[in-house]
Amino acid sequence: MQSLKKIFEFYIFSNIHVALAGFCLTKITLLKFANSTNLVPYFVGLSIVVSYNFIRFYEIKTNSLIWLKVWFIEHTKSLFILSIFSGIGVAYISLFTDFNSSSFLVLFPFAFMTFFYVIPLFKVGKIEISFRNFPGLKIASIAIAWSGISVLFPLYEAEFEFTPAVYLEFFQRIFFLLAITIPFDIRDVTSDSKSLKTLPQILGIKVSKWLGFAFLVLFVFLTFFKENISSAEVLITIVISIITVLFLWFSSPYRSRYYTGFWVEAIPLFWLILILVFS
């Protein structure tokens, strides 16, 4: 049992689970637009492993992620090896496959937002300004960056024309990601710096949850503006919204980190499974 726990912890804390979520969200987009390729989903997943572990390294180095410091130091070698192999995978896809390299133009602004999520863009005196610690910008930067990476980037790489349907999917994804990000802010409400001004800090936990519900209503509502929408997609959207509502409703600062780090992060996996089953 102890060995299984260590494997599970490494799966979560090494950002493999987050990478799986990124893979699923990208795959969902492509399937919705009748494209079955796995190339870009793999690219996104492997890139997340590299970028998020680099971000974690920076957070550990600057003592802004104290709760993970001991575990991170103990597994530095394994994390380095994982990141190296993931980076090799990204390089291989970029250079030795039929990957559309011009799609980096679309990826760049969203990758920029991800990279500078915790790494400071500039300093004002002794205060470091990044997307994460800019007051009120944290949740929006995550939702926009992930939506761009999982919607606009893969569709551009697949040479889809950016029609209203693509932008509709993009904004719909933003509302979904805004909703599933709120449980993380609720989890960290007592540990986050007051200067971050996250939604639970500004509005309180209860109001933040209701705002998350409103985001999910918009997420479902936008589905009905799509042309030739199938009853299966409507049903799946509603089911995923209900699942997200439940996780959002039961979010608390006192829940285990696995509640958000595993279960909430697994919602895109549930979503992809539903699409594959119903298709």
N, C-alpha and C positions, 0 to 999 in steps of 0.2 A: 504493500500500500504506500509506503514511504517513497518508493521508486516512482510509482505512478503519479504521486503528488509532485515530485520534482520535475517529471516530464511535463505535467500539466502547467506548472508554474513557468517553465521555460517557454512553453508554447504561448502563454499569455504575455509574459513580461518581455519576451524577445520580439514582440510585435508581429509574430506570425499570424496570430488571430486577426489583428487589424488588417494585415495584408490580404487575408482571405476575404474580409469584408470588402476591401477595395476591388479585389478580383470579381466578387459577386456583383457589385454595383455596376462595374464596367460590362460584365457579361450580360446583365439584365438589359442594359441599354442596347447592346448589339442585337440581342434576341428580339427586342421590341421592334427593331428596324430590319428584321429578317436577315441578320448576318450571324453566322454561327462560328466565326473565327475565335480562336483562343489566344492569338498572338498578343494583342493589345492588353487583354485582361492579365496575362502572365507578366507583361511589361509593367503594368500598374502595380501588381502585387509585389513583384521583386523590387521595384523602385521604393515602395512603401517600407519594406524591410530595411533598405539602405538608409533612406532619409529619416525614418523615425528612430532608428538606433543611433544615428548621428545626433539627432535632437536630444535623445535621452542622455547621450554622452555629455552634451553641452549642459544639460540641466543638472546632471550629477556633478560636473566640474564646478558649476557656479552655486552648488548647494541649494538649488531650487526644487529638488526632488529628493528630499532627505529620506523618505520612507522606503525608497527603492535602492538607496546607495549601497548598503551592505550586499544585497543580492547581486547588483550590477557588477560590483568589484569582484565578487567571487566567480562570476561567469564572463568576465571581460574577454578571455581568450575564445570561448565558444561563440560569443556575440560577434567578435571580430571575424572569425572564420565564416559564420553565417552571412555576415554582411559582404564579405569578399566574394563568396560564391554567388550571392544575389546580384552583386555588381557585375560579375562576369556574365550572368544570365541577361542582365539589361544590355550590356555591351554586345553580346552575341545577337540578341533580337534586333538591336539597332543597326548592326553592321553586316550581318551575314544571313539575313532573311529578306523577304520582300516588304519589310516595314517601310511605310511612307515617311521618310525623314522630314518632309516639309511640315508634318503635323507638330513638330517641336515648336513651331511658331505659335500654335494654339495652346500648347502645353505650358510654355514658358511663364506667362503671368500667374498661372495657378500653382506651378512648381515654386515660383518666387514667393508666393504667399505662404506655402508650406514651409519652405526653408527658413523664412524669417518669422515663423510663428513664435518662436522663443528667442532666436538669435536677433540681437538688436539691429535695427535699421540705422539708428543714430542715437546719440546721447544728448540730453538736455541737462547740463551740469553733471551730477552723478546718477541721474535717472536714465536707464536704458529703455528706449522705445522700440517695441516689437508689436506684431499684430496681436499677440497674446496679452500683453500688458497695457495696450492702448485702451483706455476706458471705454467699455461698451462694445468694442470691436471683436472680441474673442469669438463669440458664437457665430457671428456673421462671416468672419474670415474663414472659419472651418467649413461652414455650409457652402460658401461660394467656391472655395478651392476644391473641395471634394466633388461638387457638382460639375465644375469645369473639367476636372480630370476624368470623371466617370461618365460624362455625357458628351461634351463638345469635343474633347480630345479623341476618343475612339471613333466617333462618327466622322470627324475630319480625316482621320487616318484611313478610314474605309472609303473616303471620297464621296461621302454623302453631301448633297447640297444642303446648306443651312436654311431650310424652309421654316415657316412658322411652327411646324410640328416639332422640329428640333429644339427651338427656343421654348416651346411649351413644356417639353420634357425637362429641359434645363431648369426652368423655374419651379416645376413640380418637384424636382429632386431637391432643390434648395429648401422648400417647405418641409419635406420629409427629413432632411438632415438637420434642420433647425430643431425639429421636434425630438429627434433621438440624441441630440447633443445636450439638451436640457438636463437629463438624468446625471450626466457627468458634472455639470455645474452644481447640481444639488448635492452630489456626493462630496464635492470639494468646497462647499459653501463655508465651512468652518476653518479650512486650511488655506484657502485662497487669500491673497492680500486684498485688503479692502479697496485698494487703489484700482483693482481690476474692474470693479463695478459690473460683475456678472449679473445676469437676470435675477437669480435668487437673492443676491445681495441687495439689488435695487428694489425689486418688486415683492420679495418674499417667496418662499417655496410654493405655497398654495397658488398664488397668482401666476407664478412661472409655469406651473403645471397646466393651468387653464389656458395660458398662452400657447403652450405646446399642443393642447387639444385643438385650438384655433388653427394652428399651422397644419395639423392633420386634416381638418375640415377643408382647408384650401387645397391640400394635396389631393384629396378625393374629388373635390369640386372641379379642378382643372382637367380631370380625366374626361369629363363629359364634353369638353371643347375639342377633343381629338376627333379626327375624321375616321370613319370606318372602325370605330372602337368595338371590340368584341365583348361579349358578355363575360367571358373568362377573365379578361383584363380588369373589367370593372369589379368583379367578384374578388380577384386577387388583391386589388388595391384596397378594397374595403377590409378584407381579412388582415392584411399587413397593418392597416391603420388601427384596427382593434387590438392587435398584438402590441403595437407600439403604445397605444393608450394605456394598456394594462401595466406595461413596464414603467411608463411615465407616472402613472397613478401611485404605484407602490415604491417609487424612488424615495430615498431618505439619506441624510448624511451619515446615518448609523448602519447602513447596509454594508455588507462585505464588498471589497473592491471587485470581486468576481461577478457581482450582480451587474455592474456596468461593463467591466473589462471582458467578461465572457458573454453573458446573456444578451445585454443590449447590443453589443458588437455583433452578435450572431443573427440579428434581425435580417440583414441583407442575405444571409445564407438561407434563412427560412423563405424569404421572398423568391430567391432563385429556385429553390426546390419546388415551390408552388407553381412557378412558371413552367418548369420542366415537366412536372406531373400533369398539369392541365393542357400542355401543348401536345 
